[in-house]
Structures are given as structure tokens and as C-alpha cells.
Amino acid sequence: MLRFVIRRLLYSILVLWLVATLVFVFLNVSPVPVERVIGGPRATTDMLEQIRANLGLDQPVIVQYGKFLGRLLRGDLGDSYINGTSVASLISDRLPTTLWLVFGAGVLWFLGGVATGVYSATRARGLGDRAVTVFVLIGLSTPPFVMALVLLFVFSTKLGEAGFTFFEAGPPLQEHFLQRMILPWIALAFLMVAAYTRLTRGSMLDVLGEDYIRTARAKGLPERRVVYRHGLRSALTPVVTQFGIDLGALIGSTIVTEKVFGLQGVGQLVYQSINLGDTPVIIGVTLLVTFAVVIANLVVDVGYSVLDPRVRLS
């Protein structure tokens, strides 16, 4: 186990270094010069040269690269081009909102997807299975922004006019937390529930056809125990793998949901930074998402042996 964890940590460090290097290359080949973004359209040549000197952009590329990696090792993501604020502080201010959004939606889509997937697999080709198939098709065909707009229109506009409050505007981490977050959770989770239902169903059908499942049934074990204790545990391995990847990647992919519901999270920060050409913030969020995905994959890999006793880490 220890050797496996160490090897995975080394791979994770390699991935982070490669992404950081690509980010540095992107920063240096950006079509809009950094000094032009900071100085604005009216900046003189002398002002632009001074900005380049202050940022160290007049130094050799290899020196800039070394300083870039050194700052990253210290947790320094640089400063915003627009307001001069530390990128790390900008992200840390917005990150709790996004984490609550991703965590709540993740719980909904994982539990909902696994439950409906198991239900569908245990009733394969039956009426219940066909109903779940229709739900999956609808879910996979509905983009998150459409679901977000529909939920906001129905539960906030129409039912709000009738005196029912299902969505409360305002800071999500203070008052009316559930009323503020429940609709964004559902909107973000709806598509994922459908995807995880299909994934769980396929995995369960494969596992329920294994020899050890037939042996367990031949011994006279209750069907519920066969399905949930022997079958589901092994079937969850690919589901948990995908869950780890999706959960990490969603930290930087909540732009539409946050925009529709007015949540001031990392997604909104990226959206605003793209519009303003604030490259350090975009790069900071990219590195954050990469780190989250790498850590999530590491945790998932280590958790394999817990979910499936057939898996041995070496």
C-alpha cells in the first residue's frame, strides 16, 4: 500500500509540473501582451517598458520559468492584472461557495444515480427499467443551463408570485442557506444523475453475471444481501472512479449554474476574468482544478481496495 501511494504521489507531482509548464507557455505566447492589459490602450511605450521590467518580463525565459515555479511552490499565484489583488486571495474568497455547490450537487447525483442504477439493473428489461431509461435519455439531453433556467422560472418566478418561497437570493453561506442552494444543486446534479444511473446500471449488470454472485444465490442468501453486499460493492468501483474525476473537475466548471443563480463562486470569477483578460486569475483557477482532479484520483485509487476486495494495490 505504501509503495503504491508513494508512486501515485510522484505521478501526481509530475502531472502538476506538466500542467504548470503548459500554463507558463500559454502565458508567454498570449496574443495580448501582459503589459498592454495592465497599462491599457493609452499607455505609452515607456510605461509599457516599465511594466515589463516590474514584472520581470525583460529577463530571459528560463529565469522567468524558474521564478514562476518558485512562486508556485510557495503557493503564490501572482496578482490580478485588473486590481492588483492576490490571485490566491481572490480564489479563496470565492472557493467556499463553489465547494458547497459542488459538494451538495455531488451528494445528490451520486446517491440518486446509484439508487436508480441499482433499481434499473435489478429489474432489467422490465417496466421499471424502461421508465429509468426514459429518465436517463431526458437527463442526458437536458443541458445544465436549461434545467437551471426552468427551475428558476418555475420555483422562483411562478411559485414565488403565488406566495411560495423556494429560492432566496443573497449570500449563500449566511442566511437561508438551503433556500439559496437547493435549486443550484438540483440544476447541476440533474444531468449527472442520468449519467451515473447509466454507469451504475451497466456495472451492476456485469457484476450480477459473475460466478460468485451465482454461487451466493445458490447458497440461498437473500436477494437483497446478494445485490447490495456482494454485487453493489464491486460495481461501485468504476462509479467512484468517475465520481472522483467529476467532483474535482466541476470546481472550475460551474460557470453557467453560478451565473444563472447569481452565486459568487469560482465559476463567476473565471467568467469575469475571461471578459477582462485577467490571465493570472484564469491560470490560478486552472492550477486549482488540476490539483483537485489529481488529489481526487489519488483518493479514489487508494479506495479501490476498500470497495473491491479483488483489487490489490502494489
Secondary structure, DSSP 4 states (H G I P E B T S, - for coil): -HHHHHHHHHHHHHHHHHHHHHHHHHHHS-SS-HHHHHH-TT--HHHHHHHHHHHTTTS-HHHHHHHHHHHHHTT---B-TTT--BHHHHHHHHHHHHHHHHHHHHHHHHHHHHHHHHHHHTTTTSHHHHHHHHHHHHHHHS-HHHHHHHHIIIIIIIHHHTT------S-TTSTTHHHHHHHHHHHHHHHHHHHHHHHHHHHHHHHHTSHHHHHHHHTT--HHHIIIIIIHHHHHHHHHHHHHHHHHHGGG--HHHHHHHT--SHHHHHHHHHHHT-HHHHHHHHHHHHHHHHHHHHHHHHHHHHH-TT----
